[in-house]
């Protein structure tokens, strides 16, 4: 009967191996799926006399070992699709509060604005609060804003990079230059200030800052309203010498017609490195750049996942803001993870402690946006294994057939 048991163990082992191959082939196109290999181990029959040779006892039920090799990245252009290039796992949480890990990054939004997996589990990361993102804090559900307005932020400073024509004639058309610059008040309304420069002498210009008269209660519609005036002095090399870099021009706007708070602006005449933003060379007066730090009110246009795992909100005025960050977990021995379905895994007793952080840090891979990771199943290899295990199954069945025939012969001899 021992021989029957050996052959039967072979049948059971090959049947289990065929199940592994079948599962791999069934998940040939499953996003983030990791294929498995079959590990066979032999059995040794027990012997009463330790000096007797130990005969083989067959084969144990094989183990399926999952290998977390890199899958091929497939372009999807999905707004929230992300693929991990390198090590790491996305962290998700199910409705029971259990933490799971997955390589499948085909995410979407539920009706509550939560970033979820195809199976409905919540993707973990950090959501910005008050415009501030803290990736060093505890992870939680990622909630995406929808149909919201971008809160305006009043301008506090502005600057203009420009050149004033050193060859300009006092009192002539070449001795005067104007350029507009927009600033934002506390209600999100944009106001166009006009900077006007007039040459008053060699290396000397005056300036005036005006705002449309309709924008302030003290003004008259159609007539520019003066806010502040002053003078600029340049040296023989065309460099601004007065005012100095320590003295930005104060521009105060009071009594705005739309009811916004008074504005106290600084006009920065120098760059942060101390070089003048305004020069005077013998070239036509022209502006090369303007900037201000205010944020106007704007409608949310779309929210997408960017490379690196950042969730970026884009607004109708062309501005953008990071609203969340997807977290990744680094696991030192991922082969020890236990599959629980939906291409998700839980740690086993031998799994190392997951280390959570942002992508592309601490040994964690990069998150590629608009892509997903394909299955690692090799169809050619699996079909080859299918033939091998089928042949092994047939061979073990022949052993049982042969043993049965021998027993029939023995029974005949007894008769």
C-alpha positions as a Markdown table, in Angstrom:
| # | Residue | x | y | z |
|---|---|---|---|---|
| 1 | Unk | 0.0 | 0.0 | 0.0 |
| 2 | Unk | 3.0 | 2.3 | 0.5 |
| 3 | Unk | 3.6 | 2.4 | -3.3 |
| 4 | Unk | 0.0 | 3.4 | -3.8 |
| 5 | Unk | 0.4 | 6.3 | -1.3 |
| 6 | Unk | 3.6 | 7.5 | -3.1 |
| 7 | Unk | 1.8 | 7.6 | -6.4 |
| 8 | Unk | -1.2 | 9.2 | -4.9 |
| 9 | Unk | 1.0 | 11.9 | -3.3 |
| 10 | Unk | 2.3 | 12.5 | -6.8 |
| 11 | Unk | -1.2 | 12.9 | -8.2 |
| 12 | Unk | -2.1 | 15.4 | -5.5 |
| 13 | Unk | 1.1 | 17.4 | -6.0 |
| 14 | Unk | 0.7 | 17.6 | -9.7 |
| 15 | Unk | -2.9 | 18.6 | -9.3 |
| 16 | Unk | -1.9 | 21.4 | -7.0 |
| 17 | Unk | 0.8 | 22.5 | -9.4 |
| 18 | Unk | -1.8 | 22.6 | -12.2 |
| 19 | Unk | -4.0 | 24.8 | -10.0 |
| 20 | Unk | -1.1 | 27.3 | -9.7 |
| 21 | Unk | -0.6 | 27.4 | -13.4 |
| 22 | Unk | -4.3 | 27.7 | -14.0 |
| 23 | Unk | -4.5 | 30.7 | -11.6 |
| 24 | Unk | -1.5 | 32.4 | -13.2 |
| 25 | Unk | -3.0 | 32.0 | -16.7 |
| 26 | Unk | -6.4 | 33.2 | -15.5 |
| 27 | Unk | -4.7 | 36.4 | -14.3 |
| 28 | Unk | -2.7 | 36.9 | -17.4 |
| 29 | Unk | -4.2 | 40.4 | -17.9 |
| 30 | Unk | -4.9 | 41.3 | -14.2 |
| 31 | Unk | -3.4 | 44.7 | -13.3 |
| 32 | Unk | -0.6 | 44.4 | -10.8 |
| 33 | Unk | -0.8 | 40.5 | -10.6 |
| 34 | Unk | 2.3 | 38.7 | -9.6 |
| 35 | Unk | 2.9 | 35.2 | -11.0 |
| 36 | Unk | 3.9 | 32.2 | -8.8 |
| 37 | Unk | 6.3 | 29.3 | -9.2 |
| 38 | Unk | 5.7 | 25.8 | -7.7 |
| 39 | Unk | 8.1 | 24.5 | -5.0 |
| 40 | Unk | 8.1 | 20.6 | -4.7 |
| 41 | Unk | 9.5 | 18.9 | -1.6 |
| 42 | Unk | 10.0 | 15.1 | -1.2 |
| 43 | Unk | 8.8 | 13.0 | 1.7 |
| 44 | Unk | 10.8 | 10.2 | 3.4 |
| 45 | Unk | 9.1 | 7.1 | 4.8 |
| 46 | Unk | 9.6 | 6.4 | 8.5 |
| 47 | Unk | 11.8 | 3.5 | 9.5 |
| 48 | Unk | 11.6 | 1.6 | 12.8 |
| 49 | Unk | 15.3 | 0.6 | 12.5 |
| 50 | Unk | 17.4 | 3.7 | 12.2 |
| 51 | Unk | 20.1 | 1.6 | 10.4 |
| 52 | Unk | 17.7 | 0.6 | 7.6 |
| 53 | Unk | 17.8 | 2.6 | 4.4 |
| 54 | Unk | 15.1 | 5.3 | 4.3 |
| 55 | Unk | 12.9 | 4.9 | 1.3 |
| 56 | Unk | 11.1 | 7.7 | -0.4 |
| 57 | Unk | 7.6 | 8.5 | 0.8 |
| 58 | Unk | 6.5 | 10.5 | -2.2 |
| 59 | Unk | 6.1 | 14.3 | -2.5 |
| 60 | Unk | 4.4 | 16.8 | -0.2 |
| 61 | Unk | 1.8 | 19.2 | -1.4 |
| 62 | Unk | 3.8 | 21.9 | -3.2 |
| 63 | Unk | 3.9 | 25.5 | -2.2 |
| 64 | Unk | 3.2 | 28.3 | -4.5 |
| 65 | Unk | 5.9 | 31.0 | -4.2 |
| 66 | Unk | 4.9 | 34.4 | -5.5 |
| 67 | Unk | 7.6 | 36.5 | -7.0 |
| 68 | Unk | 7.4 | 40.3 | -6.9 |
| 69 | Unk | 9.3 | 41.1 | -10.0 |
| 70 | Unk | 8.7 | 44.3 | -12.0 |
| 71 | Unk | 5.8 | 44.1 | -14.4 |
| 72 | Unk | 5.6 | 45.9 | -17.7 |
| 73 | Unk | 4.2 | 49.5 | -17.4 |
| 74 | Unk | 1.1 | 50.0 | -19.7 |
| 75 | Unk | 0.0 | 53.5 | -20.7 |
| 76 | Unk | -3.7 | 54.1 | -19.9 |
| 77 | Unk | -3.9 | 57.9 | -19.6 |
| 78 | Unk | -6.4 | 57.4 | -16.7 |
| 79 | Unk | -6.6 | 60.6 | -14.5 |
| 80 | Unk | -5.8 | 58.6 | -11.4 |
| 81 | Unk | -3.9 | 55.6 | -12.7 |
| 82 | Unk | -0.4 | 55.1 | -11.3 |
| 83 | Unk | 2.3 | 52.4 | -11.7 |
| 84 | Unk | 5.2 | 51.8 | -9.3 |
| 85 | Unk | 8.5 | 51.6 | -11.1 |
| 86 | Unk | 10.7 | 49.9 | -8.6 |
| 87 | Unk | 10.1 | 48.7 | -5.1 |
| 88 | Unk | 7.1 | 49.4 | -2.9 |
| 89 | Unk | 3.4 | 48.9 | -2.5 |
| 90 | Unk | 0.4 | 51.1 | -2.5 |
| 91 | Unk | -1.3 | 51.2 | 0.9 |
| 92 | Unk | -5.1 | 50.7 | 1.0 |
| 93 | Unk | -7.7 | 50.2 | 3.7 |
| 94 | Unk | -10.9 | 48.2 | 3.4 |
| 95 | Unk | -14.3 | 49.0 | 5.0 |
| 96 | Unk | -13.3 | 46.9 | 8.1 |
| 97 | Unk | -10.3 | 49.2 | 8.7 |
| 98 | Unk | -7.8 | 46.5 | 7.7 |
| 99 | Unk | -4.6 | 47.7 | 6.1 |
| 100 | Unk | -3.6 | 46.0 | 2.8 |
| 101 | Unk | -0.9 | 46.3 | 0.2 |
| 102 | Unk | -1.2 | 46.2 | -3.6 |
| 103 | Unk | 0.8 | 47.0 | -6.8 |
| 104 | Unk | -2.4 | 47.6 | -8.8 |
| 105 | Unk | -2.7 | 51.4 | -9.3 |
| 106 | Unk | -5.9 | 51.6 | -11.4 |
| 107 | Unk | -7.6 | 54.0 | -9.0 |
| 108 | Unk | -10.8 | 56.0 | -9.3 |
| 109 | Unk | -13.0 | 58.2 | -7.2 |
| 110 | Unk | -16.1 | 57.2 | -5.3 |
| 111 | Unk | -19.2 | 59.4 | -4.8 |
| 112 | Unk | -17.7 | 60.8 | -1.7 |
| 113 | Unk | -14.6 | 62.0 | -3.5 |
| 114 | Unk | -12.4 | 59.3 | -1.9 |
| 115 | Unk | -9.6 | 57.9 | -4.0 |
| 116 | Unk | -10.3 | 54.1 | -4.1 |
| 117 | Unk | -9.2 | 50.9 | -5.8 |
| 118 | Unk | -11.3 | 49.1 | -8.3 |
| 119 | Unk | -12.5 | 46.9 | -5.4 |
| 120 | Unk | -13.6 | 50.0 | -3.4 |
| 121 | Unk | -10.8 | 50.0 | -0.9 |
| 122 | Unk | -9.5 | 53.4 | 0.2 |
| 123 | Unk | -6.1 | 54.5 | -1.0 |
| 124 | Unk | -3.9 | 55.8 | 1.8 |
| 125 | Unk | -1.8 | 59.0 | 1.8 |
| 126 | Unk | -1.8 | 62.6 | 2.9 |
| 127 | Unk | -4.5 | 65.2 | 2.1 |
| 128 | Unk | -3.5 | 68.8 | 2.2 |
| 129 | Unk | -5.2 | 70.8 | 5.0 |
| 130 | Unk | -5.4 | 74.5 | 4.5 |
| 131 | Unk | -3.2 | 74.2 | 1.5 |
| 132 | Unk | -0.4 | 72.5 | 3.6 |
| 133 | Unk | 0.7 | 69.0 | 2.9 |
| 134 | Unk | 2.4 | 67.0 | 5.7 |
| 135 | Unk | 3.9 | 63.7 | 4.4 |
| 136 | Unk | 5.6 | 63.1 | 7.7 |
| 137 | Unk | 2.2 | 62.6 | 9.5 |
| 138 | Unk | 0.0 | 59.6 | 9.7 |
| 139 | Unk | -1.5 | 58.3 | 6.5 |
| 140 | Unk | -5.3 | 58.3 | 5.9 |
| 141 | Unk | -7.9 | 58.4 | 3.2 |
| 142 | Unk | -7.2 | 60.7 | 0.3 |
| 143 | Unk | -10.2 | 63.0 | -0.3 |
| 144 | Unk | -10.2 | 64.9 | -3.6 |
| 145 | Unk | -12.0 | 68.3 | -3.8 |
| 146 | Unk | -14.7 | 68.6 | -6.4 |
| 147 | Unk | -16.6 | 71.6 | -7.8 |
| 148 | Unk | -14.9 | 74.0 | -5.5 |
| 149 | Unk | -13.5 | 77.5 | -5.9 |
| 150 | Unk | -9.9 | 78.3 | -5.3 |
| 151 | Unk | -9.8 | 80.7 | -2.3 |
| 152 | Unk | -8.3 | 84.0 | -3.3 |
| 153 | Unk | -5.2 | 85.4 | -1.7 |
| 154 | Unk | -4.5 | 89.2 | -1.7 |
| 155 | Unk | -1.3 | 90.4 | -3.3 |
| 156 | Unk | 1.4 | 91.7 | -0.9 |
| 157 | Unk | 4.2 | 92.4 | -3.4 |
| 158 | Unk | 4.9 | 92.8 | -7.0 |
| 159 | Unk | 7.9 | 93.4 | -9.3 |
| 160 | Unk | 8.6 | 94.3 | -12.9 |
| 161 | Unk | 11.8 | 93.5 | -14.8 |
| 162 | Unk | 12.3 | 96.3 | -17.4 |
| 163 | Unk | 14.8 | 98.6 | -19.0 |
| 164 | Unk | 14.5 | 102.3 | -19.4 |
| 165 | Unk | 16.1 | 103.9 | -22.5 |
| 166 | Unk | 19.2 | 105.8 | -21.4 |
| 167 | Unk | 19.1 | 107.6 | -24.8 |
| 168 | Unk | 15.6 | 108.9 | -24.2 |
| 169 | Unk | 14.9 | 112.6 | -24.5 |
| 170 | Unk | 13.5 | 114.5 | -21.6 |
| 171 | Unk | 10.1 | 115.7 | -22.6 |
| 172 | Unk | 10.1 | 113.5 | -25.8 |
| 173 | Unk | 8.2 | 110.3 | -26.5 |
| 174 | Unk | 11.4 | 108.2 | -25.9 |
| 175 | Unk | 11.6 | 109.7 | -22.4 |
| 176 | Unk | 8.4 | 108.2 | -21.2 |
| 177 | Unk | 7.4 | 104.5 | -20.7 |
| 178 | Unk | 4.4 | 102.8 | -19.2 |
| 179 | Unk | 3.6 | 99.1 | -18.4 |
| 180 | Unk | 0.6 | 97.4 | -16.7 |
| 181 | Unk | 0.7 | 94.9 | -13.9 |
| 182 | Unk | -2.2 | 93.0 | -12.3 |
| 183 | Unk | -2.7 | 92.6 | -8.5 |
| 184 | Unk | -5.4 | 90.7 | -6.6 |
| 185 | Unk | -7.4 | 92.0 | -3.7 |
| 186 | Unk | -8.9 | 90.0 | -0.7 |
| 187 | Unk | -12.1 | 89.2 | -2.6 |
| 188 | Unk | -10.2 | 87.8 | -5.6 |
| 189 | Unk | -10.8 | 90.8 | -7.9 |
| 190 | Unk | -7.9 | 91.7 | -10.2 |
| 191 | Unk | -6.9 | 95.3 | -10.5 |
| 192 | Unk | -4.6 | 96.6 | -13.2 |
| 193 | Unk | -1.9 | 99.0 | -11.9 |
| 194 | Unk | 0.0 | 101.1 | -14.4 |
| 195 | Unk | 3.6 | 102.0 | -13.8 |
| 196 | Unk | 4.6 | 105.1 | -15.7 |
| 197 | Unk | 8.2 | 106.3 | -16.0 |
| 198 | Unk | 9.3 | 109.7 | -17.1 |
| 199 | Unk | 12.9 | 110.8 | -17.7 |
| 200 | Unk | 13.8 | 113.9 | -15.7 |
| 201 | Unk | 17.5 | 114.2 | -16.5 |
| 202 | Unk | 20.7 | 112.2 | -17.1 |
| 203 | Unk | 20.4 | 108.9 | -15.2 |
| 204 | Unk | 17.2 | 110.2 | -13.5 |
| 205 | Unk | 13.6 | 109.1 | -13.9 |
| 206 | Unk | 10.4 | 109.7 | -12.0 |
| 207 | Unk | 7.7 | 107.1 | -11.6 |
| 208 | Unk | 4.0 | 107.1 | -10.9 |
| 209 | Unk | 1.7 | 104.2 | -9.9 |
| 210 | Unk | -2.0 | 104.6 | -10.9 |
| 211 | Unk | -5.1 | 102.5 | -10.7 |
| 212 | Unk | -8.4 | 102.9 | -12.8 |
| 213 | Unk | -10.5 | 105.5 | -11.1 |
| 214 | Unk | -13.5 | 103.1 | -11.1 |
| 215 | Unk | -11.6 | 100.7 | -8.8 |
| 216 | Unk | -11.5 | 103.0 | -5.8 |
| 217 | Unk | -14.3 | 105.0 | -4.2 |
| 218 | Unk | -12.2 | 108.2 | -4.3 |
| 219 | Unk | -11.6 | 107.9 | -8.1 |
| 220 | Unk | -13.5 | 108.9 | -11.2 |
| 221 | Unk | -14.4 | 106.3 | -13.8 |
| 222 | Unk | -12.3 | 106.7 | -16.9 |
| 223 | Unk | -9.6 | 108.7 | -15.1 |
| 224 | Unk | -6.5 | 107.0 | -13.6 |
| 225 | Unk | -6.2 | 107.5 | -9.9 |
| 226 | Unk | -2.7 | 108.2 | -8.5 |
| 227 | Unk | -1.5 | 105.9 | -5.7 |
| 228 | Unk | 2.1 | 106.9 | -5.3 |
| 229 | Unk | 5.0 | 108.7 | -7.0 |
| 230 | Unk | 8.8 | 108.8 | -6.6 |
| 231 | Unk | 12.2 | 109.0 | -8.3 |
| 232 | Unk | 14.8 | 106.6 | -9.6 |
| 233 | Unk | 18.5 | 107.2 | -9.9 |
| 234 | Unk | 21.0 | 105.2 | -12.0 |
| 235 | Unk | 24.8 | 105.2 | -12.1 |
| 236 | Unk | 27.0 | 105.6 | -15.2 |
| 237 | Unk | 26.8 | 101.8 | -15.7 |
| 238 | Unk | 23.0 | 101.8 | -15.9 |
| 239 | Unk | 22.5 | 100.2 | -12.5 |
| 240 | Unk | 19.8 | 101.4 | -10.2 |
| 241 | Unk | 21.3 | 103.1 | -7.1 |
| 242 | Unk | 18.2 | 104.8 | -5.5 |
| 243 | Unk | 16.0 | 103.6 | -3.9 |
| 244 | Unk | 18.3 | 100.9 | -2.5 |
| 245 | Unk | 17.5 | 97.2 | -2.2 |
| 246 | Unk | 16.6 | 97.7 | 1.5 |
| 247 | Unk | 13.8 | 100.1 | 0.6 |
| 248 | Unk | 11.0 | 98.6 | -1.5 |
| 249 | Unk | 8.4 | 101.1 | -2.7 |
| 250 | Unk | 5.3 | 101.1 | -0.5 |
| 251 | Unk | 2.1 | 101.0 | -2.5 |
| 252 | Unk | -1.1 | 101.4 | -0.5 |
| 253 | Unk | -4.5 | 101.1 | -2.1 |
| 254 | Unk | -7.5 | 102.2 | 0.1 |
| 255 | Unk | -11.2 | 102.4 | -0.4 |
| 256 | Unk | -11.6 | 99.7 | -3.0 |
| 257 | Unk | -15.0 | 99.9 | -4.8 |
| 258 | Unk | -15.7 | 96.2 | -4.5 |
| 259 | Unk | -15.5 | 96.3 | -0.7 |
| 260 | Unk | -12.3 | 94.4 | -0.4 |
| 261 | Unk | -9.8 | 95.1 | 2.4 |
| 262 | Unk | -7.2 | 97.9 | 1.8 |
| 263 | Unk | -4.1 | 96.7 | 0.1 |
| 264 | Unk | -0.5 | 97.3 | 1.4 |
| 265 | Unk | 1.9 | 96.3 | -1.4 |
| 266 | Unk | 5.6 | 96.3 | -1.7 |
| 267 | Unk | 7.1 | 97.1 | -5.1 |
| 268 | Unk | 10.4 | 95.2 | -5.2 |
| 269 | Unk | 12.9 | 97.0 | -7.3 |
| 270 | Unk | 15.6 | 94.4 | -6.8 |
| 271 | Unk | 15.8 | 90.6 | -7.2 |
| 272 | Unk | 16.4 | 88.4 | -4.2 |
| 273 | Unk | 20.1 | 88.2 | -5.1 |
| 274 | Unk | 20.4 | 92.0 | -4.9 |
| 275 | Unk | 20.6 | 92.8 | -8.6 |
| 276 | Unk | 18.3 | 95.6 | -9.8 |
| 277 | Unk | 15.1 | 94.6 | -11.6 |
| 278 | Unk | 15.1 | 98.0 | -13.4 |
| 279 | Unk | 18.1 | 99.0 | -15.6 |
| 280 | Unk | 18.9 | 102.0 | -17.8 |
| 281 | Unk | 20.7 | 101.1 | -21.0 |
| 282 | Unk | 20.6 | 102.7 | -24.4 |
| 283 | Unk | 18.0 | 100.4 | -25.7 |
| 284 | Unk | 14.3 | 100.9 | -26.3 |
| 285 | Unk | 12.3 | 100.9 | -23.1 |
| 286 | Unk | 10.7 | 97.5 | -22.6 |
| 287 | Unk | 9.4 | 95.1 | -19.9 |
| 288 | Unk | 10.6 | 91.5 | -19.9 |
| 289 | Unk | 8.7 | 90.1 | -17.0 |
| 290 | Unk | 6.2 | 91.0 | -14.2 |
| 291 | Unk | 5.2 | 89.0 | -11.1 |
| 292 | Unk | 3.0 | 89.3 | -8.1 |
| 293 | Unk | 2.1 | 86.9 | -5.3 |
| 294 | Unk | -1.7 | 87.2 | -5.3 |
| 295 | Unk | -4.1 | 84.4 | -6.2 |
| 296 | Unk | -7.4 | 85.2 | -7.9 |
| 297 | Unk | -10.6 | 83.3 | -7.4 |
| 298 | Unk | -10.9 | 80.4 | -9.9 |
| 299 | Unk | -13.1 | 77.4 | -10.6 |
| 300 | Unk | -11.6 | 73.9 | -10.2 |
| 301 | Unk | -11.1 | 72.5 | -13.7 |
| 302 | Unk | -9.7 | 69.0 | -13.1 |
| 303 | Unk | -7.8 | 66.9 | -10.7 |
| 304 | Unk | -5.1 | 64.4 | -11.8 |
| 305 | Unk | -2.4 | 62.2 | -10.5 |
| 306 | Unk | 1.1 | 63.4 | -11.4 |
| 307 | Unk | 4.4 | 61.5 | -11.5 |
| 308 | Unk | 5.6 | 61.1 | -8.0 |
| 309 | Unk | 2.2 | 60.3 | -6.5 |
| 310 | Unk | 1.0 | 63.9 | -6.0 |
| 311 | Unk | -2.6 | 64.7 | -6.6 |
| 312 | Unk | -2.8 | 68.1 | -8.4 |
| 313 | Unk | -5.8 | 70.4 | -8.7 |
| 314 | Unk | -5.8 | 72.6 | -11.8 |
| 315 | Unk | -7.9 | 75.7 | -11.9 |
| 316 | Unk | -9.6 | 77.7 | -14.6 |
| 317 | Unk | -7.0 | 80.5 | -14.4 |
| 318 | Unk | -4.2 | 78.1 | -15.3 |
| 319 | Unk | -2.9 | 77.8 | -11.7 |
| 320 | Unk | -2.4 | 74.5 | -9.9 |
| 321 | Unk | -2.2 | 73.3 | -6.4 |
| 322 | Unk | -1.1 | 70.0 | -4.8 |
| 323 | Unk | -4.0 | 68.7 | -2.8 |
| 324 | Unk | -2.8 | 65.2 | -1.8 |
| 325 | Unk | 0.1 | 62.8 | -1.9 |
| 326 | Unk | -0.2 | 59.0 | -2.3 |
| 327 | Unk | 1.9 | 57.0 | 0.2 |
| 328 | Unk | 4.1 | 54.0 | -0.6 |
| 329 | Unk | 5.2 | 51.2 | 1.7 |
| 330 | Unk | 8.6 | 49.5 | 1.4 |
| 331 | Unk | 8.6 | 45.9 | 2.5 |
| 332 | Unk | 12.0 | 44.1 | 2.8 |
| 333 | Unk | 10.7 | 40.6 | 2.1 |
| 334 | Unk | 7.6 | 41.0 | 0.0 |
| 335 | Unk | 7.6 | 37.2 | -0.9 |
| 336 | Unk | 6.3 | 36.6 | 2.6 |
| 337 | Unk | 3.0 | 38.5 | 2.0 |
| 338 | Unk | -0.2 | 36.6 | 1.9 |
| 339 | Unk | -2.6 | 37.1 | -1.0 |
| 340 | Unk | -6.2 | 37.9 | 0.0 |
| 341 | Unk | -7.7 | 38.6 | -3.4 |
| 342 | Unk | -8.3 | 41.7 | -5.6 |
| 343 | Unk | -4.4 | 41.7 | -6.1 |
| 344 | Unk | -4.1 | 42.8 | -2.4 |
| 345 | Unk | -1.9 | 41.3 | 0.3 |
| 346 | Unk | -1.6 | 41.3 | 4.0 |
| 347 | Unk | 1.6 | 40.7 | 6.1 |
| 348 | Unk | 2.3 | 37.3 | 7.4 |
| 349 | Unk | 4.1 | 36.5 | 10.7 |
| 350 | Unk | 7.5 | 36.6 | 8.9 |
| 351 | Unk | 6.9 | 39.9 | 7.0 |
| 352 | Unk | 9.2 | 42.8 | 7.9 |
| 353 | Unk | 7.7 | 46.0 | 9.2 |
| 354 | Unk | 6.4 | 48.1 | 6.3 |
| 355 | Unk | 8.2 | 51.5 | 6.1 |
| 356 | Unk | 5.9 | 54.2 | 4.8 |
| 357 | Unk | 6.9 | 57.3 | 2.9 |
| 358 | Unk | 6.7 | 59.2 | -0.4 |
| 359 | Unk | 7.7 | 57.8 | -3.8 |
| 360 | Unk | 11.4 | 57.8 | -4.9 |
| 361 | Unk | 12.7 | 58.0 | -1.3 |
| 362 | Unk | 14.1 | 55.5 | 1.1 |
| 363 | Unk | 14.4 | 52.8 | -1.5 |
| 364 | Unk | 10.8 | 53.2 | -2.6 |
| 365 | Unk | 10.2 | 53.3 | -6.4 |
| 366 | Unk | 8.7 | 56.0 | -8.5 |
| 367 | Unk | 5.0 | 56.4 | -9.2 |
| 368 | Unk | 4.4 | 56.9 | -12.9 |
| 369 | Unk | 1.2 | 58.7 | -13.7 |
| 370 | Unk | -1.2 | 57.6 | -16.5 |
| 371 | Unk | 0.2 | 54.1 | -16.4 |
| 372 | Unk | -0.5 | 50.8 | -14.7 |
| 373 | Unk | 1.7 | 47.8 | -14.0 |
| 374 | Unk | 0.8 | 44.7 | -16.0 |
| 375 | Unk | 0.8 | 41.1 | -14.8 |
| 376 | Unk | 4.1 | 39.3 | -14.6 |
| 377 | Unk | 2.7 | 36.0 | -15.9 |
| 378 | Unk | 4.8 | 34.6 | -18.8 |
| 379 | Unk | 2.4 | 32.7 | -21.0 |
| 380 | Unk | 5.1 | 30.7 | -22.7 |
| 381 | Unk | 6.6 | 29.6 | -19.4 |
| 382 | Unk | 3.2 | 28.7 | -18.0 |
| 383 | Unk | 2.2 | 26.6 | -21.0 |
| 384 | Unk | 5.4 | 24.7 | -20.8 |
| 385 | Unk | 4.8 | 24.0 | -17.1 |
| 386 | Unk | 1.3 | 22.9 | -18.0 |
| 387 | Unk | 2.7 | 20.2 | -20.3 |
| 388 | Unk | 5.3 | 19.1 | -17.7 |
| 389 | Unk | 2.7 | 18.8 | -14.8 |
| 390 | Unk | 0.2 | 17.1 | -17.1 |
| 391 | Unk | 2.9 | 14.5 | -18.1 |
| 392 | Unk | 3.8 | 14.0 | -14.4 |
| 393 | Unk | 0.2 | 13.5 | -13.5 |
| 394 | Unk | -0.2 | 10.9 | -16.2 |
| 395 | Unk | 3.0 | 9.1 | -15.1 |
| 396 | Unk | 1.8 | 8.9 | -11.5 |
| 397 | Unk | -1.5 | 7.5 | -12.7 |
| 398 | Unk | 0.3 | 4.8 | -14.7 |
| 399 | Unk | 2.1 | 3.8 | -11.5 |
| 400 | Unk | -1.3 | 3.2 | -9.8 |
| 401 | Unk | -2.5 | 1.3 | -12.8 |
| 402 | Unk | 0.7 | -0.9 | -12.8 |
| 403 | Unk | 0.4 | -1.5 | -9.1 |
| 404 | Unk | -3.2 | -2.5 | -9.5 |
| 405 | Unk | -2.3 | -5.0 | -12.2 |
| 406 | Unk | 0.5 | -6.5 | -10.0 |
| 407 | Unk | -2.0 | -6.9 | -7.2 |
| 408 | Unk | -4.4 | -8.7 | -9.5 |
| 409 | Unk | -1.7 | -11.1 | -10.5 |
| 410 | Unk | -0.9 | -11.8 | -6.8 |
| 411 | Unk | -4.6 | -12.5 | -6.1 |
| 412 | Unk | -4.7 | -14.9 | -9.0 |
| 413 | Unk | -1.6 | -16.8 | -7.6 |
| 414 | Unk | -3.4 | -17.2 | -4.3 |
| 415 | Unk | -6.3 | -18.8 | -6.0 |
